[in-house]
């Protein structure tokens, strides 16, 4: 098979200034000297793909093969053969990931992003030990009187090389590597300790804390015991803690998520469905869930503009979700509120709580106390 592929490649790449060689295994390399532009290399790649389309007959069998091709165009000056081969190999894997039987062009920006992603993944375990993670808190505001009733705990990473990183830069990596479980446990413990300090200082005016649970955390068999243990360590009343899960993580038909939710609810903590309205909305299943709060996805807020400019579809969706939640005796929080018009419209619709930059950006725990016990007036 490899001999026949080599023969076809030799036929496709024949000509002065062109070379094809087998690097090892099933990998071949093609060198084109002084191409007239990247289109020359693309023409070669397209020709190779066409020449490999017809089946190869071996031992009475017809075998079909395809190729994934990485294309790198680069001046010889300022690079090495090793660098060229490495980048071509990386690009070839991009083509393979995109669906095989195709070529891909080397993109230095994409490569830099992937190197940075790998670096973050590799350094994340030590970062937790070194204390590079910290938690900011975003107020949850009761729309009726604009007072702060809760805060959402949001983890950040102060990376020594890349600076301050928001969760969208590393939470997915933490999920992939499994570090999201110890990281989530660290956030939960820190948020509960802080909630206890606020409770001691502000009494009934102290906010509850809302902590996000990643899918992998939710499936961790130790989750319920961790929550019980941390609440006990911090001497925090369970109703001072809210756990947020995405709609897709818990809306389904399997019994296991329902059992976990019931166990958490039995502990006494509040349960919120985050980003409600954009995922798999099995409304019949929703009636079975021990949930206390629905957090409406921020994507619906954009349509809540001043009179005459409002998107009637977004307004109707939000109104319907609020009515649905209240019919099920659930509270409703609207996310990503950015304007006074949105806040006022949500209050008229009947939404209970809101959060967003209109009220306050996420901030350190020491700044939250200044917002408690009074109406929040941006």
KAZIGI-V156227 format. One line per field, one symbol per residue. ss: DSSP state (~ for helix, > for strand, _ for the rest). phi: phi as a letter, one per 40 degrees, with the letter a starting at -180 (. if undefined). psi: psi as a letter, one per 20 degrees, with the letter a starting at -180 (. if undefined). A space follows every 50 residues. Layout:
ss: ???
phi: ???
psi: ???
This chain:
ss: _~~~~~~~~~~~_____>>>>>>>__>>>>>>_____~~~~~~~~~~~~~ ~____>>>__>>>____>>>>_________~~~~~~~~~~~~~~~~~___ _>>>>__~~~~~~~~~~~~~~~~~~~~~~~__>>>>>>>>>>____>>>> >>>>>>>>>___>>>_~~~_~~~~~~~_~~~~~~~~~~~~~~~~~~~~~~ ~~~~~__>>>>>__~~~~____~~~~~~~~~~~~___~~~>>>>>>~~~~ ____~~~~~~~~~~~~~__>>>>>>>______~~~~______>>>>_~~~ ~~~________~~~~~~~~~~~~~~~~___>>>>_____~~~~~~~~~~_ __>>________>_~~~~~~~_______
phi: .cccccccccccbchcgbabaccifbbbbbbbcfcciccccccccccccc ccccdbcbfgbbbbbbbbbbbbbacccgbbcccccccccdcccccccchg fabbccbcccccccccccccccccdcccccgccabbbbcbbcccbgccba accbcbbcccbcgcbcdccbcccccccgcccccccccccccccccccccc cbgcccccbbbcbcdcccccccdcccccccccdcfbddccbbbbbcdccb cabccdccccccccccchccbbccgchbbccccccdccccbbabbcdccc cdccbddgbcccccccccccccccccccgbcbbbcfcbbcccccccccch ccbbaicdcacdacccccdcccgaccbc
psi: ghggghghghghjqrpjqppqphqckpqqppoplqirhhghhggghgggg iihqqpopkjqpppqrqppppppqqhpjrrhggggghhgghhhggghijr lrrqqpohggghghggggggghigghhhhikiqrprppqopphgjkqpir qppoqqonphgibpprhiiiggghghiiihghghhggggghhgghggggh hiciiqqrppppprghghipijgghggggghggilpphiippppqqghhi nbiqhghgggghgghhhjqqpqoqkpiibnnnhhhhiipmqhqpoppihi hhimrrpiiqohgggggggghgggghhjlqrppprlpiqhggggghghhj pgqqqrhggqrqrqhiihhiiqjqpon.
